[in-house]
Amino acid sequence: MSNLGMENLSQIEIMDITEQKLCKHCGTICPDSRREFCCIGCENVFQFINGLGLNDYYKLKTSDGEKVSRSVNAYDKFDFPELKSEYTEDLGQSLQLNLYVEGIHCAACLWILERIPQILEGVITAKLNMGKSLLQMEIAKDQKIAEILTLISNFGYKAQALKSIHDLKNKLDKEKRDAITKIGITAAITGNIMLMSTSIYGGASGKEASLFNDISAGLMLVVLCYSATEFYRNAYQSIRNLRFSIDISLSLAILFGSFTSYWHYFSGNSAIYFDSISGFVFLILSSRYLIKYVQWESLKRPKKESPYFPELSERILETGKSEECLSKQLSVGDKYWVHKNTYVSCDSELLSNSAMMDESMVTGEFQAVLKKQGDLILAGSKNLGNKITLEVVKSQEFSDIYKLFSETEALQKNHFNTEAEKYAKYLSLMSYIFAFTGFLYWHINSGLQMAMEVALAVLIISCPCAFAIATPLSIRRASDLLKSWGVFIKNPMALDKLNQVKNIFLDKTGTLTHRDIEIDELHILDNDFSKNEILFLLFQLEKYSAHPFALAIRNFCLKEDSYLKDDESLLPLEILGKKVSMQYQGSEFTITGSDNAGEFQHSLVLSKNSKPIAKLYANSFLKKSIPKFIKELQKRSYKIVLLSGDKESSVQEVAKTLNIKNYFAQAKPEQKAELLRKSKHSLMIGDGANDAMALKVADIGIATTNSIDFANQSADICLEEAKIEKVLDLLVLAKALRNNILSNYLISVGANVVFIYLALIGSLSPLQAAFIMPIQSFILSGKSVFMLRESRFENQEQAWKS
């Protein structure tokens, strides 16, 4: 009886399950059989995916809701605990996953990949760095990596999980080698096809001509099935995402030309264009390599380890002894030591009586700050004095500076559609219309063969070679020219964007003014002391101090008197933030600050028994080239805005000196970024970590050479030399580049109008079009190199120097 009961129960369970509906999105059983989705979230995601035209995502699932075994077997390994820990970084409540995605080429790629969090619930964020083909994701701990990789594969991209961010360079090196290999194979094939075509054009006939055509047809298959595959893939993705791409035009010309050539080859017609099509593919691949090379080269710049995040800290144990530990292992309440000239690991409370700290990392302005017991000291601050004791208030990952760096890395610039992309779009659409119109007209009046020849001639001659070849070559030429000037371009499209700049934002300290303090003058107030005696006293007083003024005084003394030596019997006493004193020959000598100096000038007083005997002036004036640089920008009608974290009186003085009407003082990093975010057509020039967010969100960010590595990483352009006037050369070159690209467009359009007309009336054959097209490409490419020759800009540089 019990067996019968179990048997009936099984039948009932099977019946209930088969009658229930499976969710159309995730494949799980719907709680309500009247609904097609298990929850409202799946319904929204289903509508979202279908709205994107990504129905193939569901076609790759079997009827029971599981993905096909091929995808599971390929990616399941990443979800084994041992491997998952290698490919992800634990963020506490979530995981960091880095993927290298091949085939990234346009804004549509960024748009679709950054919407993965809307499709997979376990993906929290997805940010794509197009220049590095790096997709950075924050995922839930229970999110399967296999699901993410399968989804990206369904989108048409190939993604690889990176064990660490350093694997990225290896992947890009492989991509570079693959590109060179593809270009080399295509060049060899093209050379052989052209050699055989030349023989046929030269009079080869009969069996020889037939043999040469057979070999060319076979070699052309390699070009179609290997060399040109990236054009097909990019064109397919663009069509599926409803985005225009030059690759659509390129693919149409290649495929239609190849189809017609094979049609003629099999039918015995001599009008075969294998040589022109293979040469065309070679030219496009080479031009693509030129533009990619600029991005690959940007990775070769050495990236320093950030000093603001010490890897190790010295934690104090309950026994009073200390141990080294990873800084990220410090927890709230832990006590640790920070030695002289080292950086604070976490936001902490000062337990020592006092400390002299450098907080320029946050404010951008160097000013030694005296901290007292109980004060908060931010991570990234530098200890200028002796060893201090701190207690962790926030662990490293929650410290303000760490969050600042993380937020800046996560920022994305808006996609910029270049003038070339815009014009190429219209030109391609016109060529499609003309080719289709010509095909219909000649098909009605002369038959299929003539219609195909006219349409092919139009597609070949109207191919946007000015943009597919000449534009990348122009950008590469400009990048090389700038590199010789000491300007490094990280984002090639930044050159085009410079032409739209209307507002220029300038950081003050380090960008307009000197960051390092220097002693400019020494006034002796007591004639009983010689200059050498004053220098001796100053050097002995400041010989042990880590204060920036002390360093400036020591350098000044050694410069003025190279024979100065340390007197070890003299032991100065430093009272942080107040004075330095010592006993010498029965008298007390002190150095104190003075409030009588100007806004750009700091003064120090050397006293003997409280009587001033000498006065020093330390200047941090504007750099010499800055006033003329600002005038040149104002002549060009740019709106100049001064940004600084310094006090208002100092910023106001700089603005007044340079005749800058708009300025912001005591601006925090996030305030700078917000200001740039609201400003359109903006250029930001800065050099500090506090400028990094602003450099990132600005339309164009330029980092000066003395900037920290993080600011360099956030910028689009880096100045290799500490000369801000290079920005003027950059603006001139950007305008010349734009004019060159636009003139290429006008020439291309003018030529295409004539040749398309000839093709439409049947006076231009596909063979003639295939012959003219590369000549047009070479002419425009040669013009681009000539127009951007270095000698054109020598007069500009000489004018600036004068």
FENDARA-V339465 format. One line per field, one symbol per residue. phi: phi as a letter, one per 30 degrees, with the letter a starting at -180 (. if undefined). burial: b if it has 9 or more other C-alpha atoms within 8 Angstrom, else e. Layout:
BEGIN
phi->???
burial->???
END
This chain:
BEGIN
phi->.dddddddddddddddddddccddccidddecddccbdaddddddeddddddicddedddcddcjcdddeddddcdddcdedddddcbcdcjcbbcbcbccdjdbaddddddddceedccddcdbbbccddchcccbcbddcdddedddddddddjcccbdcdaddddddddddddddddddddddddddddddddddddddkdbiddddddddddddddddddcbdcddddddddddddchbdbeddddddddddddedddedddcidddcbdddddddddddddddddddedddddddddcdddddbedcbcdcdddjdbbdbdedddcejdcacbddibcddbdbcdcddaaccccdeddicdadcdccejddcdejdcdccdebcbbdcbdedcdddddddddddddbdddcddedddddddddddddddddddddddddcbjddddddddddddddcedddcdcddedddddddddddddjccccbedddddedcdbcccbdcdicccddddbdcbbcdcbddcddddddddddddcdcdcdeddddddddddddbdcdbdcddcbdccceibabbacbhibccbbbdbccdddcbcbbccbchicdbabccccbdddeddedddddddddiddcbccacddddddddddddchcdcabchddedddddddddcchcbccabcddcdddddddebcbcdddddedddddcdbbddcdbdddddddddddddddddddddddddddddeddddddddicbdeddddddeddedddddddddddcddddcddddddddd
burial->eeeeeeeeeeeeeeeeeeebbbbbbebebbeeeeebbbeeebbebbeebbeeebeebeeebbeebebbeebbeebbbbbeeebbeebbbeeeebbbbbbbbeebeeebbbeebbbbbeeeebbbbbbbbbeebbbbbbbbeebebbebbbbbbbeebbbebbbeeebbeebbeeebeebbebbeebbebbebbbebbebbeeebeeeebbebbebbbebbebbbeebbbebbbbbbbbbbbeeebbbbbbbbbbebbbebbbebbeeeeeebbbbbbbbbbbbbbbbbbbbeebbbebeeeeeeeeebbbeebbbbbeeeebeebbbeebebebbbbbbbbbbbbbbbbbbbebbbbbbbbbbbbbebbbbbbeeebbbbbbbbbebbbbbbbbbbeebbbbbbeebbeebeeeeeebebbbbbbebbeebbebbbebbbbbbeeebeebbbbbbbbbbbbbbbbbbbbbbbbbbbbbbebbbeebbbbbbbebbbbbbebbbbbbbbbbbbbbbebbbeebebeeeebeeeebbbbbbbbbbebbbeebbbbbebbbeebeeeeeeeebebeeebeebbbbbeeeebbbbbbbeebeebbbbbbbbbeeebbbbbbbbbeeeeebeebbeebbeeebebbbbbbbebebbbbebbeeebeebbbbbbbeebbbebbeebbbbbbbbbbbbbbbbbbbbbbbbbbebbbbbbebbbbbbbeeebbbebbbbebbbbbbebbbebbeebbeebeebbebbbeeebbbbebbbbbbeebeebbeebbeebeeebbeebbeeeee
END
